[in-house]
Amino acid sequence: MLSGTESLPHPEIAGLLGPQLTAEQARLIYDAGADAVIFALLTLARQTALQAQPPSAAGADPSRPSGQTPTYLKPIGKRRRKSPGAKTGHPGRRRATPEPNAFVTHSLDACPECGGSVTRLPSTRTRIVEDIPEGIAPVVTEHTIPRYYCKTCGKSVEPTVPDALPGSQMGSKVVVLSAWLHYLLGTTLGQILDVFNFHLSFPLTSGGLVQAWHRLREVLQPWYLEIEMAAKASAVLHADETGWRVNGKTHWLWCFTNADATYYHIDPGRGQAVVKKFFKKAYAGVLVTDFWGAYNAIACAKKQKCLPHLLRDLKRTTKYHKPGGDWPSFAKRLKRLIRDSLHLQKSRGELTNESFASRRHRLQRRLDALIDATWEQKHARRLVKRLRRHRRELLTFLDVAGVPPDNDHGEREIRPAVIMRKNSYANGSQEGATTQAVLMSIFRTLKRRGHDPIRTVINALRTYLKTGHLPPLPSKITANG
């Protein structure tokens, strides 16, 4: 036992700390002086922090496989968790009860609980069940096509079969449904064949189905051009790109999108030549993009760069590079500037035009001062170079109504293609890449405009087969219909 006059070395103090610490031992630590008390408190604080961490983070479970170790541990929230579901009084959103077209009456011969005899009561109840039919079988239609002689043309003619492309035994509904599954939902070719071959009892081969999609793309090519023109004519346009593989080689899938149209293009390059090919003349609207250098070659009225990209860059640089010097001051000023600009946009309706213009001018002066200041840290100089290049493209969203401060819309529209790339490994040929871009653009645009993509394309094919001309691409369905 230690006496109160003895000096307690730090290792001995650490050995006393824990649930076994007695009042007498605590008094000894106190009598040893301020340094001993400070050491004991810091040691207890470290022990508490380690106990609060999950086993994978604290290293308490060395047998855990590295693949099961989370890359990020979300901090424990202190806010009270909201109750799930809609608020009290909110109207329900259950699906509408369908009208029955088949009727079944059930009977009971014995009690299902004990097997005893039962007596029929006068009351009944009904239950609606909607299901797909059992034993789905394809409809095989034989078309009898008479021939006629046209005296004006001087040749024989015949009526058109509007339910399938010329020379094809595969109906339009099969072609369009399978293309919708693949190019909009991202279902793989093998999965589509399983659905048709087993569930729908419709025998298909991969080669025949892919060739049917290529023919569908040729018919719908005018719609693809309409989508391109609609994107170029929009007031606000988002652009983004992602990696793509064609025949095992690296390509790039480009996305140009607005509220009503999404245009995809697959190209071997990722440079200025691609955007110059799309924008053959100056763009009259506002282009919203990230900071990729290829977009600098586009001549347009105004541009808006994605501000969350700057915030993510600040966070990533601080976390992984841990720069010192004047970096903390630079990062703090830039972060405050961005957040103040976002706050100004949200409070626009609460301010007078003069007050809003004054605050907008002060934000621009703060940005100019940040750019013109001298920064020693290399990462600060790197970002200042970017800010200087895009000085007039960071606060456009405060000047033009309808322009967002981010490129979220472009990233959301390219996201389905990223998931599709993961599932189907992109394209095996250049023709497949062309079909991918065309059909994915058409199905995505029809969905954005509020149309049923399958029904709309089938009806368009019928019109094309009857008249030889594809109808115009349907416009967006408004709230008034």
C-alpha positions in Angstrom: 0.0 0.0 0.0 1.3 3.4 -0.9 1.6 6.2 1.7 0.4 9.7 1.0 3.9 11.1 1.0 5.2 8.8 -1.8 5.4 10.0 -5.4 3.2 8.0 -7.7 4.8 7.3 -11.1 2.5 7.5 -14.2 2.5 3.7 -14.9 1.4 3.0 -11.3 -1.4 5.6 -11.6 -2.6 4.0 -14.9 -2.7 0.6 -13.1 -5.0 2.0 -10.4 -7.6 3.5 -12.8 -10.6 1.4 -13.6 -13.7 0.0 -11.9 -11.5 -1.4 -9.1 -10.4 2.1 -8.0 -11.1 2.6 -4.3 -11.6 5.9 -2.4 -8.3 5.5 -0.6 -6.4 5.0 -4.0 -8.2 8.1 -5.4 -7.0 10.1 -2.3 -3.5 9.0 -3.0 -3.7 10.2 -6.6 -5.0 13.6 -5.3 -2.3 13.9 -2.7 0.4 13.2 -5.4 -0.3 16.7 -6.9 -1.8 18.4 -9.9 0.2 16.6 -12.5 -1.0 13.2 -11.2 -4.6 14.3 -11.3 -4.3 15.6 -14.9 -2.7 12.4 -16.0 -5.5 10.3 -14.4 -8.3 12.4 -16.0 -6.7 12.2 -19.5 -6.3 8.4 -19.1 -9.9 8.0 -18.1 -11.0 10.1 -21.0 -9.1 7.9 -23.5 -10.5 4.8 -21.9 -14.1 6.2 -22.2 -13.6 7.1 -25.9 -12.3 3.6 -26.7 -15.2 2.0 -25.0 -17.7 4.2 -27.0 -16.3 2.9 -30.3 -17.7 -0.2 -32.0 -15.5 -3.3 -31.9 -14.3 -2.8 -35.5 -13.1 0.8 -34.8 -11.6 0.1 -31.4 -9.7 -2.9 -32.7 -11.3 -5.2 -30.0 -12.2 -7.8 -32.6 -9.0 -8.7 -34.6 -10.8 -11.8 -36.1 -13.3 -9.7 -38.0 -12.6 -9.9 -41.8 -11.5 -6.6 -43.4 -14.4 -6.8 -45.8 -16.8 -6.5 -42.9 -15.1 -3.5 -41.4 -17.1 -0.4 -42.2 -15.2 2.3 -44.1 -17.1 5.0 -42.4 -18.7 5.1 -38.9 -21.6 7.5 -38.7 -21.5 9.4 -35.5 -24.2 8.7 -33.0 -27.0 11.3 -33.4 -28.2 13.3 -30.4 -31.5 14.4 -32.0 -34.7 12.5 -31.2 -35.6 10.2 -34.0 -38.7 11.1 -36.0 -41.6 8.7 -36.0 -41.8 6.8 -39.3 -44.6 7.4 -41.7 -46.7 10.4 -42.7 -48.0 12.9 -40.2 -51.4 12.3 -38.5 -54.2 13.4 -40.8 -52.2 13.0 -44.0 -54.3 11.4 -46.8 -53.5 7.7 -47.5 -51.6 6.6 -50.6 -52.7 3.0 -51.0 -53.4 1.8 -54.5 -56.9 2.1 -55.8 -59.1 -1.0 -55.5 -59.5 -2.6 -58.9 -62.8 -3.6 -60.4 -63.2 -7.4 -60.4 -63.6 -9.2 -63.7 -63.7 -12.8 -62.2 -65.7 -14.2 -59.3 -65.1 -17.1 -57.0 -67.4 -18.3 -54.2 -65.8 -20.3 -51.4 -67.4 -22.9 -49.1 -66.4 -24.7 -45.9 -67.2 -28.3 -45.1 -65.5 -28.5 -41.7 -64.0 -26.1 -39.1 -60.4 -25.3 -40.0 -59.5 -25.1 -36.3 -60.9 -28.3 -34.9 -62.4 -30.2 -37.8 -65.9 -30.1 -36.4 -69.1 -29.6 -38.4 -70.1 -26.0 -39.4 -73.4 -24.3 -40.1 -73.7 -21.6 -42.8 -74.4 -18.1 -41.5 -76.4 -15.5 -43.5 -73.5 -13.0 -43.6 -70.7 -12.9 -46.1 -67.7 -10.7 -46.9 -65.8 -9.9 -50.1 -62.1 -9.6 -50.7 -60.4 -8.3 -53.8 -57.3 -10.0 -55.1 -55.5 -8.8 -58.3 -52.9 -11.1 -59.9 -51.4 -12.0 -63.2 -53.1 -14.8 -65.2 -51.9 -18.3 -64.8 -50.4 -20.1 -67.8 -49.4 -17.1 -69.8 -49.0 -18.1 -73.5 -48.0 -15.9 -76.5 -50.6 -15.0 -79.0 -49.6 -16.4 -82.4 -51.5 -14.6 -85.2 -51.5 -15.6 -88.8 -52.1 -12.5 -91.0 -53.7 -13.1 -94.4 -52.5 -10.4 -96.6 -54.3 -10.0 -100.0 -52.6 -8.4 -102.9 -54.0 -5.6 -105.1 -53.0 -4.0 -108.3 -52.7 -0.2 -108.5 -53.3 1.2 -112.0 -51.7 4.5 -111.0 -48.4 3.0 -109.7 -48.6 0.1 -112.2 -47.6 -2.4 -109.6 -49.1 -4.8 -107.0 -49.6 -3.5 -103.5 -50.8 -5.0 -100.2 -52.0 -3.8 -96.8 -49.5 -3.2 -94.0 -49.3 -5.3 -90.9 -49.0 -2.7 -88.1 -48.1 -5.1 -85.3 -44.5 -6.0 -86.3 -41.6 -4.6 -88.2 -41.4 -5.8 -91.8 -40.0 -9.4 -92.1 -40.1 -10.0 -88.4 -41.9 -12.8 -86.6 -41.4 -10.9 -83.3 -44.3 -8.5 -82.5 -43.7 -4.9 -81.6 -44.9 -5.4 -78.0 -42.2 -7.9 -77.4 -39.5 -5.8 -78.9 -40.5 -2.6 -77.1 -41.1 -4.3 -73.7 -37.7 -6.0 -73.8 -36.0 -2.8 -74.9 -37.7 -0.9 -72.1 -36.5 -3.5 -69.6 -32.9 -3.2 -70.9 -32.4 0.4 -71.8 -34.5 2.1 -69.1 -34.5 -0.3 -66.1 -31.1 -1.8 -66.7 -32.2 -5.4 -66.8 -29.5 -7.6 -68.3 -30.0 -9.5 -71.5 -29.8 -12.8 -69.7 -32.5 -11.8 -67.2 -34.8 -10.6 -70.0 -34.4 -14.0 -71.8 -35.3 -15.8 -68.6 -38.5 -13.7 -68.2 -39.6 -14.3 -71.7 -38.5 -18.0 -72.1 -39.8 -19.2 -68.7 -42.5 -16.9 -67.4 -44.0 -15.7 -70.6 -43.4 -18.9 -72.6 -42.0 -16.8 -75.4 -38.8 -18.4 -76.9 -36.2 -15.9 -77.6 -32.5 -15.9 -78.5 -30.0 -13.2 -77.5 -28.9 -12.6 -81.1 -32.5 -12.2 -82.4 -33.4 -9.9 -79.6 -30.4 -7.6 -80.0 -31.0 -7.4 -83.8 -34.6 -6.4 -83.1 -33.4 -3.6 -80.8 -31.1 -2.3 -83.6 -34.0 -2.2 -86.0 -36.1 -0.4 -83.4 -33.3 2.2 -83.0 -33.3 2.8 -86.8 -37.0 3.6 -86.7 -36.9 5.9 -83.7 -33.8 7.8 -84.8 -35.8 10.9 -85.6 -36.9 11.1 -82.0 -33.3 11.0 -80.9 -32.6 14.0 -83.1 -35.6 15.8 -81.6 -34.3 15.2 -78.1 -30.9 16.6 -79.1 -32.6 19.8 -80.5 -34.8 20.1 -77.4 -31.7 20.0 -75.2 -29.9 22.6 -77.2 -33.0 24.9 -77.1 -33.5 24.8 -73.3 -32.9 27.8 -71.1 -30.9 25.7 -68.5 -28.9 22.6 -69.5 -27.0 20.2 -67.3 -24.0 18.2 -68.6 -22.1 15.3 -67.1 -20.0 12.4 -68.3 -18.9 9.0 -67.1 -16.7 6.1 -68.2 -18.1 3.5 -70.6 -16.7 0.4 -72.3 -17.3 -0.5 -76.0 -15.8 -3.7 -77.2 -13.4 -3.7 -74.3 -12.1 -0.2 -74.9 -12.6 2.9 -72.8 -15.2 5.2 -74.1 -17.3 8.0 -72.4 -21.0 8.3 -72.0 -22.1 12.0 -72.1 -25.3 13.2 -70.7 -27.0 16.5 -71.7 -30.3 17.0 -69.8 -32.9 19.5 -68.7 -36.3 19.1 -67.0 -38.0 17.7 -70.1 -35.3 15.8 -72.1 -32.2 13.6 -71.5 -29.8 13.1 -74.4 -27.0 10.5 -74.1 -24.1 10.1 -76.4 -21.3 7.5 -76.3 -17.9 8.7 -77.7 -14.3 7.5 -77.6 -13.2 10.9 -76.3 -13.6 13.0 -73.2 -12.2 16.2 -74.5 -13.3 19.4 -76.2 -14.0 17.8 -79.5 -17.0 16.0 -78.1 -18.7 19.1 -76.7 -17.9 21.0 -79.8 -19.6 18.2 -81.8 -22.7 18.6 -79.7 -22.7 22.4 -79.5 -22.1 23.3 -83.2 -22.9 26.9 -82.4 -23.1 29.1 -79.3 -25.5 27.9 -76.6 -28.0 30.6 -75.7 -28.9 29.3 -72.2 -27.1 28.6 -68.9 -24.9 25.5 -68.9 -24.5 23.8 -65.5 -21.5 21.5 -65.1 -18.7 20.5 -62.9 -15.2 21.8 -63.3 -14.1 19.4 -66.1 -11.9 21.3 -68.5 -13.7 20.2 -71.7 -16.7 22.4 -70.8 -14.5 25.5 -71.0 -14.6 25.3 -74.8 -18.4 25.8 -74.9 -19.5 29.3 -76.0 -22.7 30.1 -74.2 -24.5 33.0 -72.6 -23.8 32.0 -69.0 -22.4 29.1 -67.0 -22.9 27.8 -63.5 -20.3 25.5 -61.9 -21.3 23.0 -59.3 -20.7 24.5 -55.8 -20.9 21.1 -54.0 -17.9 20.0 -55.9 -15.9 22.8 -54.3 -17.2 21.9 -50.8 -16.3 18.2 -51.4 -12.9 19.2 -52.6 -12.4 21.3 -49.4 -13.5 18.4 -47.2 -11.4 15.8 -49.1 -8.2 17.9 -49.0 -8.6 18.6 -45.3 -9.2 15.0 -44.5 -6.6 13.2 -46.6 -3.8 15.8 -47.0 -4.2 17.6 -43.7 -2.6 20.8 -45.0 -1.3 23.4 -42.6 -0.2 27.0 -43.0 -2.9 29.3 -44.3 -5.1 26.5 -45.6 -7.5 26.5 -42.6 -8.1 30.2 -43.1 -8.7 29.8 -46.9 -11.0 26.8 -46.5 -13.1 28.6 -43.8 -13.5 31.7 -45.9 -14.5 29.8 -49.1 -16.9 27.5 -47.2 -18.6 30.5 -45.6 -18.8 32.3 -48.9 -20.5 29.3 -50.5 -22.9 28.8 -47.7 -23.8 32.5 -47.5 -24.6 32.4 -51.2 -26.9 29.4 -50.8 -28.6 31.1 -47.9 -29.1 34.2 -50.0 -30.8 32.2 -52.7 -33.2 30.6 -50.2 -34.1 34.0 -48.7 -34.6 35.8 -52.0 -38.4 36.0 -51.7 -38.0 37.7 -48.3 -35.8 40.6 -49.5 -36.4 43.6 -51.6 -34.6 43.9 -54.9 -32.2 46.5 -53.5 -31.3 44.5 -50.5 -30.8 41.3 -52.6 -28.6 43.2 -55.1 -26.5 44.7 -52.3 -25.9 41.3 -50.7 -25.1 39.8 -54.1 -22.6 42.5 -54.7 -20.9 41.9 -51.4 -20.6 38.2 -52.1 -18.9 39.0 -55.4 -16.5 41.4 -53.6 -15.7 38.7 -51.0 -15.0 36.2 -53.8 -12.7 38.7 -55.6 -10.8 39.4 -52.4 -10.4 35.7 -51.7 -9.0 35.2 -55.2 -6.7 38.2 -55.1 -5.2 37.4 -51.7 -1.8 35.8 -51.5 -1.9 32.2 -50.3 1.2 30.2 -49.4 -0.3 26.7 -49.1 -0.2 24.7 -52.4 -3.7 23.4 -52.1 -5.1 26.9 -51.5 -3.2 28.1 -54.6 -4.6 25.2 -56.6 -8.2 26.1 -55.7 -7.6 29.8 -56.2 -6.4 29.0 -59.7 -9.8 27.3 -60.3 -11.7 30.1 -58.7 -9.9 32.7 -60.9 -10.7 30.8 -64.1 -14.4 30.5 -63.2 -14.8 33.8 -61.3 -17.9 34.7 -63.3 -19.4 31.2 -63.3 -19.8 30.5 -59.5 -22.8 32.8 -58.6 -24.8 32.7 -61.7 -27.6 31.0 -59.8 -28.2 34.2 -57.9 -28.7 36.2 -61.2 -30.8 33.9 -63.3 -34.1 32.4 -62.1 -34.3 28.6 -62.4 -30.6 28.0 -62.3 -29.5 25.7 -59.4 -26.1 26.1 -57.6 -25.3 22.4 -58.3 -25.3 19.8 -61.0 -27.5 17.3 -59.1 -29.9 16.9 -62.0 -27.2 15.9 -64.4 -25.7 13.5 -61.9 -29.1 11.9 -61.2 -29.8 11.4 -64.9 -26.4 9.8 -65.5 -26.8 7.5 -62.5 -29.1 5.0 -64.2 -26.4 4.5 -66.9 -23.8 3.9 -64.2 -26.0 1.2 -62.6 -26.6 -0.3 -66.1 -22.9 -0.3 -66.8 -22.2 -2.3 -63.6 -24.9 -4.9 -64.5 -24.3 -5.4 -68.2 -20.7 -4.4 -68.7 -21.6 -1.6 -71.2 -21.5 -2.6 -75.0 -19.7 -5.1 -77.1 -19.8 -3.2 -80.3 -20.1 0.3 -81.8 -23.5 -0.5 -83.1 -24.6 -1.6 -79.7 -23.3 1.6 -78.2 -25.3 3.6 -80.8 -28.4 1.7 -80.0 -27.7 2.1 -76.3 -27.5 5.9 -76.6 -30.6 6.3 -78.8 -33.0 4.0 -77.0 -31.9 5.0 -73.5 -32.4 8.7 -74.5 -35.9 8.0 -75.8 -37.2 5.9 -72.9 -35.7 8.3 -70.4 -37.1 11.4 -72.1 -40.6 9.8 -72.4 -40.5 9.0 -68.7 -39.4 12.6 -67.8 -42.3 13.9 -69.9 -44.8 11.8 -68.0 -45.7 9.3 -70.8 -45.9 5.5 -70.6 -42.8 4.6 -72.6 -44.0 1.2 -73.7 -47.4 2.2 -74.9 -46.1 5.4 -76.5 -43.4 3.6 -78.6 -45.8 0.9 -79.6 -48.4 3.4 -80.8 -45.7 5.3 -82.7 -44.5 2.1 -84.4 -48.1 1.4 -85.6 -48.3 4.9 -87.0 -44.9 4.5 -88.7 -45.9 1.1 -90.2 -49.2 2.5 -91.5 -48.0 5.8 -92.9 -44.2 5.5 -93.3 -43.7 8.5 -91.0 -42.9 8.6 -87.3 -45.2 11.0 -85.3 -43.5 13.8 -83.4 -42.0 13.1 -80.1 -44.8 13.7 -77.5 -44.4 16.8 -75.4 -44.5 16.9 -71.6 -47.8 16.2 -69.9 -48.7 19.3 -67.9 -50.9 19.4 -64.7 -53.9 20.4 -66.9 -53.3 17.5 -69.2 
